[in-house]
Amino acid sequence: MKLKFEYCETQEEVRKHIKECEGKHIQQVVYSTFHDALTQICFGCKKVRTNMSNIVEVDLKGGKF
C-alpha cells in the first residue's frame, strides 16, 4: 500500500483530519514531544498527515518518504 504525504501547517489542522476519519477509517496517531509534532497515518484515506516541518524539507529535496 502506498501512502501519500500531506503537510499540515498546524496541529489543529491534523486534529481536524483525525476527527473526520475517526470511526470511519483505521488510523494511527502519534505525538512527538521532541519535534512538538502531531502525525496521523490514515489507512482509509491512504495518507500520512503531519505538521513536522523537517520531513517536508527532506521530501522537497527529493528524499523518499
C-alpha positions in Angstrom: 0.0 0.0 0.0 1.4 3.4 -1.0 0.6 6.3 1.3 0.5 9.9 0.1 2.2 12.6 2.3 0.2 15.7 3.3 1.8 18.6 5.2 -0.4 20.5 7.6 0.6 23.9 8.9 -0.7 23.4 12.4 -1.5 20.6 14.9 -5.1 21.8 14.9 -5.3 21.0 11.2 -4.0 17.5 11.8 -6.5 17.1 14.6 -9.3 18.1 12.2 -8.4 15.3 9.9 -8.1 12.8 12.8 -11.7 13.7 13.9 -13.0 13.5 10.3 -11.6 9.9 9.9 -12.5 8.8 13.4 -14.9 5.9 13.3 -14.7 5.6 9.5 -11.1 4.6 8.9 -8.3 2.7 10.6 -5.7 5.2 11.7 -2.6 5.5 13.9 -1.8 8.8 15.5 1.4 9.8 17.3 2.7 13.0 19.1 6.4 13.7 19.2 7.5 15.7 22.2 10.9 16.0 20.7 9.6 17.6 17.5 6.4 19.1 19.0 4.6 17.5 16.1 1.4 15.5 15.5 1.3 12.8 12.8 -1.7 10.8 11.6 -1.4 7.7 9.4 -4.9 7.1 7.9 -5.2 3.8 6.1 -8.7 4.7 4.7 -7.5 7.9 3.1 -4.1 6.3 2.4 -2.4 9.5 3.7 0.2 10.5 6.2 -0.5 13.9 7.6 1.8 15.8 9.9 2.9 19.3 11.0 6.6 18.1 11.3 8.3 20.6 9.0 11.7 18.8 8.8 10.0 15.9 6.9 8.7 18.4 4.3 12.3 19.7 3.8 13.6 16.2 3.1 10.6 15.4 0.8 11.1 18.6 -1.2 14.8 17.8 -1.7 13.9 14.6 -3.5 14.2 12.3 -0.5 11.9 9.3 -0.3 9.2 9.3 2.3 
